[in-house]
Amino acid sequence: MVTYFNRKDLVSFGNYLLSEERKVRFEESYEEFMKGDFNPISPEEAMESVHHAEVENWIESKRQD
């Protein structure tokens, strides 16, 4: 399957990457991992990269708008 994104989509995704929503997701994930016997990377380190799950999270947030 091929998905095409226009400029508006790319700007929207860029805004998502800079959003508080994204930061909160990383912080919540970090807290959950800390409850277990894991050694996760910090939210700040995780936010330095873009992951496939973030594209999926962004697409899902667009569906909810």
C-alpha positions in Angstrom: 0.0 0.0 0.0 1.3 3.4 -0.9 0.2 6.5 1.1 0.7 10.0 -0.2 1.0 13.0 2.0 0.7 16.6 0.9 2.4 19.7 2.4 -0.4 20.3 4.8 0.0 16.8 6.1 3.7 17.2 6.5 3.3 20.4 8.4 0.6 18.8 10.6 3.0 15.9 11.4 5.8 18.3 12.2 3.5 20.1 14.6 2.7 16.8 16.2 6.4 16.1 16.7 6.7 19.3 18.6 3.5 18.9 20.5 2.8 18.5 24.2 0.7 15.4 23.3 3.8 13.6 22.0 5.9 14.6 25.1 3.1 13.3 27.4 3.0 10.0 25.6 6.8 9.5 26.1 6.6 10.5 29.8 3.7 8.1 30.4 5.5 5.3 28.7 8.7 6.0 30.7 6.7 5.9 34.0 5.1 2.5 33.0 8.5 1.0 32.1 10.0 2.2 35.4 7.3 0.3 37.3 8.6 -2.9 35.8 12.1 -4.3 35.7 13.2 -2.3 32.7 15.9 0.3 32.0 14.2 2.6 29.5 15.8 5.6 27.8 14.6 8.9 29.1 11.7 10.8 27.4 14.2 13.4 26.3 16.4 10.8 24.6 13.4 9.1 23.0 12.1 12.4 21.6 15.4 12.9 19.7 14.2 10.4 17.1 11.0 9.8 15.1 9.5 6.3 15.3 6.9 4.5 13.1 4.5 4.5 16.1 4.5 8.3 16.0 3.2 8.3 12.5 0.5 5.9 13.5 -0.3 8.1 16.6 -0.5 11.2 14.4 -2.8 9.5 11.9 -5.0 8.3 14.8 -5.2 11.8 16.2 -6.2 13.2 12.8 -9.1 10.7 12.7 -10.3 12.0 16.0 -10.3 15.6 14.9 
